[in-house]
Every structure is written in C-alpha cells, then in structure tokens.
Amino acid sequence: MKNIIAFAGSNSRNSINKQLATYASSLVDNVNVTILDLNDYDLPLYGIDLENDKGIPDNANKFLDILKNTDGIILSLAEHNGAYATVFKNLFDWLTRIEAKMFFNKPMLLMATSPGGRGGLTVLEIAKGRFPYHDANIIETFSLPFFGDNFKNGKIVKDDFDEQLKNSVRQFQKSL
Ligand SMILES: Cc1cc2nc3c(=O)[nH]c(=O)nc-3n(C[C@H](O)[C@H](O)[C@H](O)COP(=O)(O)O)c2cc1C
C-alpha cells in the first residue's frame, strides 16, 4: 500500500488548512495517511549566521526524510498577507539548505483555504509558480473560499466545491 502525508502550512492549533488537508486525505482510497503538524517540527528562525554557527537543525532533516520517503503529498497553505505563513516559509528555507529539490518529484495535491472570498489563491499561485523549481510534481490545485460557510464538521458542505475537490483527489490518486 502507498503512503501519503497531509499537512498544513500553518502552526495554528485549529488550522483550517489542516482540517482541509485532513478531509482531502480521507478521500484517497487504499493508502496509509499520515497527518503531520508543523508544531511537531519546531525550527529556529532561519538565518545564515545560525546555519554557519550551528548547522542544520534535526527537525529539518527529519522533515526532509519524511518528504523523501512518502509516495504523495497533500499540502494546504495558510495565507498570511498574501504569502506563505512564516512557519511554512521557515521550514521551506531550512529544507532547501539541505536539498534544493526537496519535493523529490512526489505527486502533490496543493491547496489553500481562508475565511475570505479568495480562499488563499494568492499564496496558492505563489507556491504553484515556485515549487516546481524544487522538483514539486503538482498534480492538482484546489482553493476553498469562505471556509466558515463551506466547511463544517470535517467536510466540505457545498456540493460544487466538494465535487471539485473529489475530482482533484481522483487525479492525485491516479498519479500515486
Ligand atoms: C498575519 C495574518 C495575515 C493574514 N493575511 C491573510 C491574507 O492575506 N489573505 C487571507 O485570505 N487571509 C489572511 N489571513 C487570515 C487567514 O487566512 C486565517 O487566519 C486562516 O485561519 C489561516 O489558516 P490556518 O487556520 O490554516 O492557519 C491572515 C491572518 C493572519 C494572522
């Protein structure tokens, strides 16, 4: 059986992106899913002086190993001021210091959601443009606007968005 990971680019305890990533992962058939939480991979703020003085932190190596060993990635990015949330950018920067091609061509379902009407589309577009330079194999993207209205009790409650996500998951599944 294939193994996939699902996580949010967020460190919020009640992350709406983690909720969306968890739901999307539940739609993938016949895979072992590991839900990750960036709070379990605490990292100091990246800085070249810190790297030169202390080297790469263990948690960055641990996270890179997880990416290397998984068969697929479901990632939902939180949007902060039209960009990655700090916790994700920090992880991204540390990982690229170990291995620039840190997505290892693993099939990826890339998503974003937010409470507002753009559903994190700005950060999604940034990631869609950037991740391929790091060997991301983005199979599908999906954005869910108005999270509070469209997602309840662990699932999407608006049929058109749910159908859209299920189509994206089907493509992701085929690529595994
Ligand atoms: C500093 C900050 C900046 C934010 N900027 C945006 C933004 O640019 N666009 C947006 O849609 N939501 C923005 N939000 C709202 C987030 O989308 C919202 O907090 C969401 O819950 C974040 O995802 P998470 O729950 O997965 O962490 C911002 C929130 C914070 C705290």
The ligand as an SDF file (V2000), in Angstrom:
LIG
                    3D

 31 33  0  0  0  0  0  0  0  0999 V2000
   -0.9210   37.8330    9.9650 C   0  0  0  0  0  0  0  0  0  0  0  0
   -2.1060   37.3370    9.1990 C   0  0  0  0  0  0  0  0  0  0  0  0
   -2.2490   37.6990    7.8790 C   0  0  0  0  0  0  0  0  0  0  0  0
   -3.3290   37.2130    7.1310 C   0  0  0  0  0  0  0  0  0  0  0  0
   -3.4220   37.5320    5.8070 N   0  0  0  0  0  0  0  0  0  0  0  0
   -4.3800   36.9530    5.0470 C   0  0  0  0  0  0  0  0  0  0  0  0
   -4.3890   37.1340    3.6430 C   0  0  0  0  0  0  0  0  0  0  0  0
   -3.5390   37.7860    3.0620 O   0  0  0  0  0  0  0  0  0  0  0  0
   -5.3720   36.5370    2.9250 N   0  0  0  0  0  0  0  0  0  0  0  0
   -6.3250   35.7460    3.5330 C   0  0  0  0  0  0  0  0  0  0  0  0
   -7.1810   35.2110    2.8270 O   0  0  0  0  0  0  0  0  0  0  0  0
   -6.3360   35.5520    4.8630 N   0  0  0  0  0  0  0  0  0  0  0  0
   -5.3890   36.1280    5.6230 C   0  0  0  0  0  0  0  0  0  0  0  0
   -5.3610   35.9130    6.9840 N   0  0  0  0  0  0  0  0  0  0  0  0
   -6.3990   35.0930    7.5900 C   0  0  0  0  0  0  0  0  0  0  0  0
   -6.0090   33.6170    7.4820 C   0  0  0  0  0  0  0  0  0  0  0  0
   -6.4130   33.1280    6.2180 O   0  0  0  0  0  0  0  0  0  0  0  0
   -6.6920   32.8400    8.6050 C   0  0  0  0  0  0  0  0  0  0  0  0
   -6.1080   33.2160    9.8430 O   0  0  0  0  0  0  0  0  0  0  0  0
   -6.6110   31.3480    8.4210 C   0  0  0  0  0  0  0  0  0  0  0  0
   -7.2760   30.7130    9.5000 O   0  0  0  0  0  0  0  0  0  0  0  0
   -5.1660   30.8720    8.3170 C   0  0  0  0  0  0  0  0  0  0  0  0
   -5.1110   29.4920    8.0570 O   0  0  0  0  0  0  0  0  0  0  0  0
   -4.8330   28.4190    9.2310 P   0  0  0  0  0  0  0  0  0  0  0  0
   -6.0660   28.4230   10.1210 O   0  0  0  0  0  0  0  0  0  0  0  0
   -4.6820   27.1600    8.4820 O   0  0  0  0  0  0  0  0  0  0  0  0
   -3.6130   28.8650    9.9600 O   0  0  0  0  0  0  0  0  0  0  0  0
   -4.3020   36.3950    7.7490 C   0  0  0  0  0  0  0  0  0  0  0  0
   -4.1420   36.0480    9.1040 C   0  0  0  0  0  0  0  0  0  0  0  0
   -3.0590   36.4930    9.8110 C   0  0  0  0  0  0  0  0  0  0  0  0
   -2.9050   36.0780   11.2620 C   0  0  0  0  0  0  0  0  0  0  0  0
  1  2  1  0
  2  3  1  0
  2 30  2  0
  3  4  2  0
  4  5  1  0
  4 28  1  0
  5  6  2  0
  6  7  1  0
  6 13  1  0
  7  8  2  0
  7  9  1  0
  9 10  1  0
 10 11  2  0
 10 12  1  0
 12 13  2  0
 13 14  1  0
 14 15  1  0
 14 28  1  0
 15 16  1  0
 16 17  1  0
 16 18  1  0
 18 19  1  0
 18 20  1  0
 20 21  1  0
 20 22  1  0
 22 23  1  0
 23 24  1  0
 24 25  2  0
 24 26  1  0
 24 27  1  0
 28 29  2  0
 29 30  1  0
 30 31  1  0
M  END
$$$$
